């Protein structure tokens, strides 16, 4: 049994949680065992997010709590990983003097040596070098999920889109895709271990492309290959960019039973002029064309999105265009935020953050209100329908109830009867809230 204990705390997107599983695997191979009790830890890692200022402030506040832990436990090492480490490495090492290790998203293989050198020399250690090749394809992640039913597979890293407001290309580097064989092997391993659902991850997942000689695999073909492993394995993916969601991909989802009918397609704004300032490389018309194609081929497809309120220079007319697009699409749910200026991005260099905070807040509330109405309307339309559901949780309110997700990625809660976690069951929707479906096993 290992005497060295590792505690990992993760913030941000699904990619960060997937990265934490890679870190756990690397350090497990170096003799560490995971602990859920931070007081037991010999090493504490915080995997961080830089997508918004609020995310960074949360992490800065959290790591202050580790000072007292270090004072009570000599030898404890504290490290900051991920996007925030990449963006603020010098600042973190200077201002957070109790932090021992800073490592960017492409430096996780170096963590054992960084820890060892910090122990030996007592110095702060850092590696934030971004790579053009690193995909961690040969590493079998240690699964940190709690249920053993759903898992993530990272199929690519980095991003080449350089949207004006986004820091990701600077914190995660250029886009590169994993070899298909390594993805399929990881999926087979999960299937052998009893997992029932896999989500393929990437910053821009539908631009996946791997070429080897004369052979090439795009995202639609990769989806088919993973789905072909077993008809009992449900496949999801995140996140898509509207410019890359091809007819071929939509047709693949429509024609393959175990690829879930659920697409997250971030629009960010419903105004073409705002999209141009955002450097999103598509227009309102292009986006709606893709939505209409999805609806025509997959009539019951679950649709979700991301929306930014109060972006640089946004007029009230542009805001109204966002509201009108939301009404036209009728999303099932959305992630909605006020614009947060990120240093070093094109928007920070070129455009003043000139929409007053009170107007940003008002516009965000209008977006949230409209989305709640849309979610509730869509959920009411599901009453009376029967869904095939993968049971993945015990209800938070009562252990006599279970919950799972429909093909459209909606949560439905029902009396458990004799079902168990990991079962596929048919559930009839009997009522709903704006956030959740309620039903009964049939």
C-alpha positions in Angstrom: 0.0 0.0 0.0 1.2 3.5 -0.9 2.0 5.8 2.0 1.8 8.9 -0.3 -1.6 10.5 -0.6 -2.8 12.8 -3.4 -5.9 15.1 -3.2 -7.2 16.7 -6.4 -9.8 19.5 -6.6 -11.1 20.4 -10.0 -12.8 23.5 -11.3 -14.3 24.4 -14.7 -15.2 22.4 -17.7 -15.4 18.6 -18.4 -12.0 18.8 -20.0 -10.5 19.8 -16.7 -12.1 16.8 -15.0 -10.8 14.6 -17.7 -7.3 16.1 -17.2 -7.5 15.4 -13.5 -8.0 11.8 -14.3 -4.8 11.9 -16.4 -3.0 13.5 -13.4 -4.3 10.8 -11.1 -3.0 8.1 -13.4 0.5 9.7 -13.7 0.9 10.0 -10.0 -0.6 6.6 -9.3 2.2 5.2 -11.4 4.6 7.1 -9.2 3.3 5.5 -6.0 0.5 7.9 -4.9 -2.9 6.8 -3.9 -5.9 9.1 -4.1 -7.7 10.4 -1.0 -11.0 12.3 -0.6 -9.8 13.7 2.8 -7.7 16.8 2.2 -6.2 16.4 5.7 -4.6 13.1 4.7 -2.9 14.6 1.6 0.9 14.8 1.1 0.2 16.6 -2.2 -2.8 18.9 -3.0 -3.4 19.8 -6.6 -6.0 22.3 -7.7 -6.9 22.0 -11.4 -8.1 25.4 -12.5 -10.2 27.3 -15.0 -9.5 30.8 -16.6 -12.6 31.1 -18.8 -14.0 33.9 -16.6 -12.6 36.3 -14.0 -15.0 34.8 -11.4 -13.6 31.3 -11.9 -10.1 32.6 -11.2 -11.2 34.5 -8.1 -12.9 31.4 -6.7 -9.6 29.5 -7.0 -7.5 32.3 -5.5 -9.8 32.4 -2.5 -9.8 28.6 -2.2 -6.0 28.2 -2.2 -5.7 30.7 0.6 -7.3 28.0 2.8 -4.3 25.7 2.1 -1.9 28.1 4.0 -3.1 26.8 7.4 -2.9 23.2 6.2 0.7 23.7 5.3 1.5 25.3 8.6 0.0 22.3 10.4 1.6 19.7 8.2 5.3 20.3 7.3 6.2 18.7 4.0 2.8 19.2 2.4 3.1 20.2 -1.2 0.5 22.5 -2.9 0.2 22.7 -6.7 -1.9 24.7 -9.2 -2.6 23.0 -12.5 -4.4 23.8 -15.7 -5.5 26.9 -17.5 -5.0 29.4 -14.7 -1.5 28.0 -14.0 -0.7 28.5 -17.7 -2.0 32.0 -17.8 -0.7 33.3 -14.4 2.3 31.2 -13.6 4.7 34.1 -12.7 2.0 35.9 -10.8 1.0 32.8 -8.8 4.6 32.0 -7.8 5.2 35.6 -6.8 2.0 36.3 -4.9 1.2 32.8 -3.5 4.5 32.1 -1.9 3.2 28.9 -0.2 2.4 27.3 -3.6 5.1 24.8 -4.5 4.2 23.7 -8.0 2.7 25.3 -11.1 2.0 23.2 -14.1 0.2 23.9 -17.4 -2.1 21.5 -19.2 0.7 20.0 -21.3 3.1 19.4 -18.4 1.4 16.7 -16.4 4.0 14.0 -17.3 6.5 16.2 -15.5 4.6 16.3 -12.2 6.5 13.5 -10.4 9.8 15.2 -11.1 8.5 18.6 -10.1 7.3 17.2 -6.8 10.5 15.5 -6.2 12.6 18.6 -7.0 10.4 20.7 -4.7 10.9 18.2 -1.9 14.7 18.0 -2.4 15.4 21.7 -3.0 12.6 23.3 -1.2 12.1 25.6 -4.3 9.0 26.6 -6.2 8.8 24.5 -9.4 7.0 25.3 -12.7 6.5 23.9 -16.1 4.0 25.8 -18.4 5.5 24.8 -21.8 2.7 24.2 -24.3 3.1 21.3 -26.8 2.3 20.8 -30.4 2.0 17.0 -29.9 0.9 16.1 -26.4 -2.4 14.3 -26.2 -1.8 11.8 -23.3 -3.0 9.1 -25.7 -1.0 6.4 -24.0 -2.2 7.1 -20.5 -5.1 5.2 -19.1 -6.9 7.7 -16.9 -7.9 6.9 -13.3 -11.6 7.3 -13.2 -12.7 9.8 -10.6 -16.4 9.6 -11.3 -18.6 8.3 -8.5 -21.0 6.0 -10.3 -19.0 3.8 -12.6 -21.6 4.4 -15.3 -20.6 7.5 -17.3 -17.1 8.5 -18.3 -15.3 11.1 -20.4 -12.7 10.5 -23.1 -10.7 13.4 -24.3 -10.2 13.0 -28.1 -8.3 16.2 -28.8 -6.6 19.1 -27.1 -6.2 22.8 -27.7 -8.1 25.2 -30.0 -7.3 27.1 -33.1 -10.4 29.3 -33.3 -9.1 32.3 -31.4 -12.5 33.8 -30.6 -11.9 37.4 -29.6 -13.1 36.9 -26.0 -11.6 33.5 -25.2 -8.4 32.7 -23.4 -8.4 28.9 -24.2 -6.0 29.0 -27.2 -3.5 30.8 -25.0 -3.9 28.4 -22.0 -4.3 25.1 -23.9 -2.3 25.7 -27.1 -2.9 24.6 -30.7 -5.5 22.0 -31.7 -4.3 18.4 -32.1 -6.2 15.2 -32.3 -5.6 11.8 -30.7 -5.0 8.7 -32.8 -8.4 6.9 -33.3 -7.0 3.6 -32.2 -6.0 5.0 -28.7 -9.5 6.4 -28.3 -11.2 3.1 -29.3 -8.9 1.2 -26.9 -9.9 3.5 -24.1 -13.6 3.1 -24.9 -13.2 -0.7 -25.0 -11.6 -0.6 -21.6 -14.5 1.4 -20.2 -17.0 -1.0 -21.8 -15.2 -4.0 -20.3 -15.4 -2.3 -16.9 -19.1 -1.9 -17.1 -19.5 1.7 -18.2 -22.7 2.4 -20.1 -22.1 6.0 -21.4 -19.1 7.8 -22.9 -18.8 11.5 -23.7 -16.2 12.4 -26.2 -14.5 15.7 -25.3 -12.7 18.5 -27.1 -12.6 22.3 -27.1 -14.0 22.0 -30.6 -14.9 18.4 -30.8 -16.4 18.3 -34.3 -13.2 19.6 -35.9 -11.5 16.4 -34.9 -9.2 15.2 -37.7 -6.6 12.5 -37.7 -4.5 11.6 -40.8 -2.1 8.8 -41.2 -0.8 8.2 -44.7 -3.7 8.1 -47.1 -6.1 7.3 -44.3 -8.1 10.0 -42.5 -10.7 10.0 -39.8 -13.1 12.9 -39.2 -15.4 13.3 -36.2 -18.4 11.7 -37.9 -16.4 8.6 -38.7 -14.9 8.5 -35.2 -18.4 8.7 -33.7 -19.4 5.7 -35.8 -16.4 3.7 -34.8 -17.0 4.3 -31.0 -20.7 3.7 -31.3 -20.0 0.5 -33.2 -18.3 -1.1 -30.1 -21.6 -2.0 -28.6 -25.3 -1.1 -29.1 -25.6 -0.9 -25.3 -23.0 1.9 -25.1 -24.5 5.4 -25.2 -22.3 8.1 -26.9 -22.4 11.8 -26.3 -20.0 14.6 -27.2 -19.1 18.1 -26.3 -18.4 20.9 -27.3 -19.3 21.7 -30.9 -18.5 24.8 -32.9 -21.3 25.9 -35.3 -18.8 26.3 -38.2 -17.9 22.7 -38.1 -21.2 20.9 -37.6 -21.5 19.3 -41.1 -24.4 17.6 -42.8 -22.4 14.3 -42.5 -22.2 14.7 -38.7 -25.9 15.4 -38.3 -26.8 12.5 -40.6 -24.5 10.2 -38.6 -26.2 11.1 -35.3 -29.6 10.7 -37.0 -28.8 7.2 -38.3 -27.0 5.7 -35.3 -29.3 4.6 -32.5 -26.8 4.8 -29.7 -25.4 8.2 -30.5 -27.6 10.4 -28.3 -30.0 12.9 -29.9 -28.5 15.8 -28.0 -26.3 18.6 -29.4 -24.7 21.4 -27.5 -24.1 24.2 -30.0 -22.8 27.4 -28.5 -24.2 30.5 -30.3 -22.8 33.2 -27.9 -24.9 35.9 -29.6 -27.9 36.1 -32.0 -26.5 39.1 -33.8 -24.3 38.8 -36.9 -22.5 42.1 -36.1 -21.7 41.0 -32.5 -20.6 37.5 -33.8 -18.2 39.4 -36.2 -16.7 41.3 -33.3 -16.4 38.0 -31.4 -14.5 36.4 -34.4 -17.0 33.5 -34.3 -16.6 32.9 -38.1 -20.3 32.3 -38.8 -23.4 34.5 -39.1 -26.9 34.3 -37.5 -28.2 32.9 -40.8 -25.5 30.1 -40.9 -26.3 29.1 -37.3 -30.0 28.9 -37.9 -29.4 26.9 -41.1 -27.5 24.3 -39.0 -30.3 24.3 -36.4 -32.9 23.8 -39.1 -30.9 20.9 -40.5 -30.7 19.3 -37.1 -34.4 19.7 -36.6 -35.3 18.3 -40.0 -33.1 15.1 -39.6 -33.4 14.7 -35.8 -36.9 16.0 -34.9 -36.6 15.1 -31.2 -33.0 16.4 -30.8 -32.2 18.1 -27.5 -30.6 21.5 -28.1 -28.5 23.5 -25.7 -26.2 26.5 -26.1 -23.9 29.1 -24.5 -24.8 32.8 -24.5 -22.8 35.9 -23.5 -24.7 39.0 -22.4 -23.2 42.5 -22.7 -20.2 41.8 -25.0 -18.1 44.7 -26.1 -20.1 47.3 -28.0 -23.4 45.3 -27.8 -26.3 47.5 -28.6 -29.8 47.0 -27.3 -30.8 46.0 -30.9 -28.1 43.3 -31.0 -29.3 42.0 -27.6 -32.8 41.8 -29.0 -31.5 39.7 -31.9 -30.2 37.3 -29.3 -33.6 37.1 -27.6 -35.3 36.6 -31.0 -32.9 33.8 -32.0 -33.5 32.1 -28.6 -37.3 32.2 -29.3 -36.8 30.8 -32.8 -34.5 27.9 -31.7 -36.3 27.0 -28.5 -33.4 25.6 -26.5 -33.9 23.0 -23.8 -31.2 24.6 -21.6 -28.4 27.1 -21.8 -25.3 28.3 -20.0 -25.7 32.1 -19.7 -23.1 34.6 -18.5 -22.2 38.3 -18.5 -19.2 39.1 -20.6 -16.0 38.9 -18.6 -12.9 40.5 -20.2 -9.9 38.2 -20.2 -6.4 39.7 -20.4 -4.4 39.2 -23.6 -7.4 38.3 -25.8 -8.2 40.2 -29.0 -11.3 41.7 -27.3 -9.2 43.0 -24.4 -6.7 44.5 -26.8 -9.1 45.9 -29.5 -12.5 46.5 -27.9 -13.4 48.5 -24.8 -15.5 46.7 -22.2 -18.1 49.4 -22.6 -21.4 47.9 -21.7 -22.2 49.1 -18.1 -22.5 46.4 -15.5 -26.2 47.2 -14.7 -27.1 46.9 -18.3 -25.2 43.6 -18.6 -27.0 42.3 -15.6 -30.4 43.4 -16.9 -29.8 41.7 -20.3 -28.6 38.6 -18.6 -31.7 38.4 -16.5 -33.9 38.8 -19.7 -31.9 35.9 -21.3 -32.3 33.7 -18.2 -36.0 34.5 -17.9 -36.6 33.7 -21.6 -34.6 30.4 -21.3 -36.6 29.3 -18.2 -39.8 29.8 -20.2 -38.4 27.9 -23.1 -37.1 25.0 -20.9 -40.5 24.8 -19.1 -42.4 24.8 -22.4 -40.2 22.1 -23.9 -40.5 20.0 -20.7 -44.3 20.3 -20.7 -44.3 19.0 -24.3 -42.6 15.8 -23.0 -45.5 15.0 -20.6 -47.0 11.7 -21.8 -44.0 10.6 -23.7 -41.9 7.5 -22.8 -38.1 7.7 -22.8 -35.4 5.1 -22.6 -33.4 6.3 -19.6 -30.0 5.3 -18.2 -30.3 5.2 -14.4 -27.2 7.1 -13.1 -28.1 8.5 -9.7 -30.1 8.2 -6.5 -32.4 11.2 -6.2 -31.1 14.0 -3.9 -34.4 14.4 -2.2 -35.2 10.7 -1.4 -33.4 7.4 -1.6 -36.8 5.9 -2.7 -36.3 7.7 -6.0 -33.8 7.4 -8.8 -32.8 9.7 -11.6 -31.3 9.4 -15.1 -30.9 11.2 -18.4 -33.0 10.8 -21.5 -31.4 10.5 -24.9 -32.0 14.3 -25.2 -29.9 14.8 -22.0 -32.8 15.8 -19.8 -32.8 14.7 -16.2 -35.9 12.6 -15.2 -36.7 11.6 -11.6 -38.9 8.5 -10.8 -39.8 6.0 -8.0 -37.0 3.4 -8.0 -39.1 0.2 -7.7 -36.6 -2.6 -8.5 -34.2 -0.7 -10.8 -30.5 -0.3 -10.0 -27.8 2.1 -11.1 -26.7 1.4 -14.6 -30.0 -0.1 -15.8 -31.7 1.0 -19.0 -35.4 1.5 -18.3 -38.4 3.0 -20.0 -39.8 6.0 -18.0 -43.1 7.8 -18.9 -43.0 11.5 -18.2 -46.0 12.5 -16.0 -45.1 16.0 -14.9 -42.2 18.5 -14.9 -40.5 21.6 -13.6 -38.5 24.0 -15.8 -35.3 22.0 -14.9 -36.5 18.4 -14.5 -38.9 15.8 -15.8 -40.8 13.6 -13.4 -42.0 10.2 -14.4 -42.8 6.6 -13.7 -41.3 3.3 -14.8 -43.4 1.6 -17.4 
